[in-house]
Amino acid sequence: MDAKADHSAEAEGLRLVRAFLSLPPDKRAEVIAFIEELARAKRRPEEGADVSPG
């Protein structure tokens, strides 16, 4: 990845953080709950997929 792309990604990240921080507390809680649900869904094995024992 080149330096220009790095700066672009960094700028986008800062915009997202600013937008998040500008939300009222109840909306921030909704965003956090949404992200946590996405993370849980990603960790779950696909339905019907074989899960190997620990």
SULGIDA-V287306 format. One record per backbone hydrogen bond with DSSP energy under -0.5 kcal/mol. NH is the residue of the N-H (numbers start at 0). CO is the residue of the C=O. If there is no record, write none. Layout:
# SULGIDA-V287306
nh=NH co=CO
nh=NH co=CO
This chain:
# SULGIDA-V287306
nh=5 co=1
nh=6 co=2
nh=7 co=3
nh=8 co=4
nh=9 co=5
nh=10 co=6
nh=11 co=7
nh=12 co=8
nh=13 co=9
nh=14 co=10
nh=15 co=11
nh=16 co=12
nh=17 co=13
nh=18 co=14
nh=19 co=15
nh=20 co=16
nh=21 co=17
nh=22 co=18
nh=22 co=19
nh=26 co=23
nh=27 co=23
nh=28 co=24
nh=29 co=25
nh=30 co=26
nh=31 co=27
nh=32 co=28
nh=33 co=29
nh=34 co=30
nh=35 co=31
nh=36 co=32
nh=37 co=33
nh=38 co=34
nh=39 co=35
nh=40 co=36
nh=41 co=37
nh=42 co=38
nh=43 co=39
nh=48 co=45
nh=51 co=49
